Amino acid sequence: MINVQVYRYNAERDAAPYMQSLEVPDEFRPRMVLDVLEYLHEQDVSLAYRRSCREGVCGSDGMNINGKNRLACISPVADVLEAGDSLVIRPLPGMPVIRDLVVDLSLFFKQYERVHPWLINDDPAPAIERLQSPADRAKLDGLYECILCACCTSQCPSWWWNPEDYIGPAGLLQAWRFIVDSRDQATAERLQRLDDPFSLFRCRSIGNCSWVCPKGLNPMGAIGHIRRELFRSGT
């Protein structure tokens, strides 16, 4: 049997959060952590967590598994158990817990909205799509693939300390995605919006964000690009 420790908290019932010790058959070892949660949910339907398609593209099932933020649907139990004898599942850190493994992402998406994650272009709309050269399109690789799972932001100590002011790795990755987009005309305004002591510069280059990204993206690298662009522009 595999020992599983699951974070439980229901504000309507529990005085405080606690870790529940459970077991699943060893046959789950080659399967995904989400399969374990599905099995446990069949035993106890009160266990709450988010999930969707199971293909690692929706970002719904981000959670902290054996000390690292991951997507449960693409995290093999065998790989996770290399970090310990038990499977320890907690909600994403640094965010308010709604119930069990479900966290409140309201502030995360509020910070994402601050970067204006859409193209700003006042030219008349063309008859077809706005075209890019292959070279300009390639600049977006490693940026547009973000699925907003919040794994990077919730593993960032700067976010824990300044969640109201620091945009966080996911939002800043998307800020750079639009700054570097050749179809966007608001580069100066975007940079000016980030030029304060907190929005961007709370990053301490710890690197947790890039370490945990389930898509293999590099938010810390994007933050570095924005910093250099700010210094270059003299904003």
C-alpha positions as CSV (number, residue, x, y, z in Angstrom):
1,M,0.0,0.0,0.0
2,I,1.0,3.6,-0.6
3,N,0.6,6.0,2.2
4,V,-1.1,9.3,1.2
5,Q,-1.2,12.4,3.4
6,V,-3.9,14.8,2.2
7,Y,-4.5,18.4,3.4
8,R,-8.1,18.8,4.6
9,Y,-10.0,21.9,5.6
10,N,-13.7,22.7,5.5
11,A,-14.4,26.0,7.2
12,E,-18.0,25.0,7.9
13,R,-16.9,21.9,9.8
14,D,-13.2,22.1,10.9
15,A,-11.7,24.3,13.6
16,A,-8.3,24.2,11.8
17,P,-6.7,22.5,8.8
18,Y,-5.3,19.0,9.3
19,M,-3.5,16.3,7.4
20,Q,-5.5,13.1,6.8
21,S,-3.6,9.8,6.5
22,L,-4.9,7.4,3.9
23,E,-3.8,4.5,1.8
24,V,-4.1,3.4,-1.8
25,P,-3.1,0.1,-3.5
26,D,0.4,-0.2,-4.8
27,E,-1.0,-0.5,-8.3
28,F,-1.3,3.3,-8.4
29,R,2.5,3.6,-8.4
30,P,2.8,3.9,-12.2
31,R,-0.3,6.1,-12.5
32,M,-0.8,9.8,-12.0
33,V,-1.5,11.6,-8.7
34,L,-4.9,12.7,-10.1
35,D,-5.8,9.0,-10.3
36,V,-5.0,8.7,-6.6
37,L,-7.3,11.6,-5.8
38,E,-10.0,10.1,-8.0
39,Y,-9.7,6.9,-6.1
40,L,-9.8,8.7,-2.7
41,H,-12.8,10.7,-3.8
42,E,-14.7,7.5,-4.5
43,Q,-14.1,6.6,-0.9
44,D,-14.9,10.0,0.5
45,V,-16.9,12.3,-1.8
46,S,-16.3,15.3,0.5
47,L,-12.7,15.5,-0.7
48,A,-12.5,18.7,-2.8
49,Y,-10.0,19.5,-5.6
50,R,-10.1,20.9,-9.1
51,R,-9.6,18.9,-12.3
52,S,-10.6,19.0,-15.9
53,C,-9.3,17.1,-18.9
54,R,-6.3,15.2,-17.5
55,E,-4.0,16.3,-20.3
56,G,-1.9,18.9,-18.6
57,V,-3.3,21.8,-20.6
58,C,-6.0,23.4,-18.5
59,G,-4.1,24.2,-15.3
60,S,-7.0,23.3,-13.1
61,D,-5.3,20.7,-10.9
62,G,-2.3,22.6,-9.7
63,M,-1.4,21.6,-6.2
64,N,1.7,21.1,-4.0
65,I,2.8,17.5,-4.1
66,N,5.7,16.4,-1.9
67,G,6.9,20.0,-1.5
68,K,6.8,21.0,-5.2
69,N,3.9,22.6,-7.1
70,R,2.8,20.3,-9.9
71,L,-0.2,19.4,-12.1
72,A,-1.7,16.2,-10.5
73,C,-2.8,14.9,-13.9
74,I,0.7,14.6,-15.4
75,S,2.7,13.8,-12.2
76,P,3.4,10.0,-12.0
77,V,3.2,8.7,-8.4
78,A,6.4,6.8,-8.8
79,D,8.3,9.9,-9.7
80,V,6.9,11.9,-6.8
81,L,7.6,9.1,-4.3
82,E,11.3,9.6,-5.1
83,A,11.1,12.6,-2.8
84,G,9.8,10.6,0.2
85,D,8.1,7.5,1.5
86,S,4.6,9.1,1.4
87,L,2.6,11.0,-1.1
88,V,1.9,14.3,0.5
89,I,-0.7,16.5,-1.2
90,R,-1.4,20.1,-0.1
91,P,-3.1,23.1,-1.8
92,L,-1.0,25.6,-3.6
93,P,0.9,27.7,-1.0
94,G,0.5,31.4,-0.4
95,M,-3.1,31.4,-1.5
96,P,-6.3,31.3,0.7
97,V,-7.8,27.8,0.9
98,I,-11.4,27.6,0.1
99,R,-11.7,23.9,0.9
100,D,-9.2,21.0,1.0
101,L,-7.1,21.4,-2.1
102,V,-9.1,24.2,-3.7
103,V,-7.5,27.7,-3.4
104,D,-8.9,31.1,-4.1
105,L,-7.3,32.4,-7.3
106,S,-9.0,35.7,-7.3
107,L,-5.9,37.8,-6.5
108,F,-3.8,35.7,-9.0
109,F,-6.2,36.6,-11.8
110,K,-6.4,40.2,-10.6
111,Q,-2.6,40.5,-11.0
112,Y,-2.8,38.9,-14.4
113,E,-5.4,41.4,-15.5
114,R,-3.0,44.2,-14.5
115,V,-0.6,43.5,-17.4
116,H,-3.5,44.0,-19.9
117,P,-3.0,40.5,-21.5
118,W,-4.4,41.4,-24.9
119,L,-3.1,43.0,-28.0
120,I,-3.3,46.8,-28.1
121,N,-3.3,48.1,-31.7
122,D,-5.1,51.2,-32.9
123,D,-4.6,50.5,-36.6
124,P,-7.8,49.7,-38.5
125,A,-8.5,46.0,-38.4
126,P,-7.2,44.3,-41.5
127,A,-9.4,42.1,-43.7
128,I,-7.4,39.1,-42.5
129,E,-5.4,38.4,-39.4
130,R,-2.4,40.7,-38.4
131,L,0.6,39.0,-39.9
132,Q,4.0,38.4,-38.4
133,S,7.3,37.3,-39.9
134,P,8.5,33.8,-38.8
135,A,11.2,35.5,-36.8
136,D,8.8,37.7,-34.9
137,R,6.4,34.8,-34.3
138,A,9.3,32.7,-32.9
139,K,9.8,35.4,-30.2
140,L,6.5,34.2,-28.6
141,D,7.7,30.6,-28.2
142,G,8.0,29.8,-24.5
143,L,5.6,32.6,-23.6
144,Y,2.2,31.9,-25.1
145,E,2.1,28.3,-23.8
146,C,1.4,29.4,-20.2
147,I,-1.8,27.7,-19.0
148,L,-2.3,30.0,-15.9
149,C,-2.1,27.1,-13.4
150,A,-0.6,29.4,-10.8
151,C,2.1,26.8,-9.9
152,C,4.9,29.4,-10.5
153,T,3.3,32.3,-8.7
154,S,2.3,30.3,-5.6
155,Q,5.8,28.8,-5.2
156,C,7.4,32.3,-5.3
157,P,8.4,33.8,-1.9
158,S,8.1,37.3,-3.3
159,W,4.5,36.6,-4.0
160,W,3.9,35.3,-0.5
161,W,5.3,38.5,1.0
162,N,3.7,41.0,-1.4
163,P,0.7,39.4,-3.1
164,E,-1.3,42.6,-3.3
165,D,1.6,44.5,-5.1
166,Y,3.9,42.1,-6.8
167,I,2.4,40.9,-10.1
168,G,4.1,37.5,-9.8
169,P,5.9,35.2,-12.3
170,A,2.8,34.1,-14.4
171,G,1.6,37.7,-14.9
172,L,5.1,39.0,-15.7
173,L,5.6,36.1,-18.2
174,Q,2.5,37.3,-20.0
175,A,3.5,40.9,-19.8
176,W,6.7,40.1,-21.7
177,R,4.6,38.0,-24.2
178,F,2.8,41.2,-25.2
179,I,5.7,43.5,-25.0
180,V,7.7,41.4,-27.4
181,D,4.7,40.9,-29.8
182,S,5.4,42.8,-33.1
183,R,1.7,43.4,-33.5
184,D,1.3,45.3,-30.2
185,Q,1.7,49.1,-30.1
186,A,1.7,49.7,-26.4
187,T,5.3,48.7,-25.4
188,A,6.1,52.0,-23.8
189,E,2.9,52.1,-21.8
190,R,3.3,48.5,-20.7
191,L,6.8,49.1,-19.4
192,Q,5.8,52.3,-17.6
193,R,3.0,50.4,-15.9
194,L,5.7,48.0,-14.4
195,D,8.1,50.7,-13.4
196,D,7.5,50.9,-9.7
197,P,9.2,49.3,-6.6
198,F,6.7,46.3,-6.4
199,S,5.1,45.2,-9.7
200,L,8.2,43.9,-11.2
201,F,11.2,44.6,-8.9
202,R,10.1,42.5,-6.0
203,C,11.5,39.5,-7.9
204,R,14.6,38.2,-6.1
205,S,15.7,35.8,-8.9
206,I,15.2,32.8,-6.6
207,G,14.1,30.7,-9.6
208,N,11.3,28.6,-8.0
209,C,9.0,29.8,-10.8
210,S,11.0,28.2,-13.6
211,W,11.7,25.1,-11.4
212,V,8.1,24.2,-11.0
213,C,6.5,25.3,-14.3
214,P,4.8,22.1,-15.7
215,K,5.1,23.5,-19.2
216,G,8.9,24.0,-18.9
217,L,8.7,27.7,-19.4
218,N,11.0,30.3,-17.9
219,P,9.2,33.1,-16.1
220,M,12.4,34.3,-14.4
221,G,14.0,34.7,-17.8
222,A,11.0,36.8,-18.9
223,I,11.3,39.0,-15.8
224,G,15.0,39.5,-16.7
225,H,14.1,40.6,-20.2
226,I,11.6,43.2,-18.9
227,R,14.1,44.6,-16.5
228,R,16.7,45.0,-19.3
229,E,14.1,46.6,-21.5
230,L,13.2,49.1,-18.8
231,F,16.8,50.0,-18.2
232,R,17.4,50.3,-22.0
233,S,14.4,52.5,-22.5
234,G,15.2,54.7,-19.5
235,T,11.6,54.5,-18.4
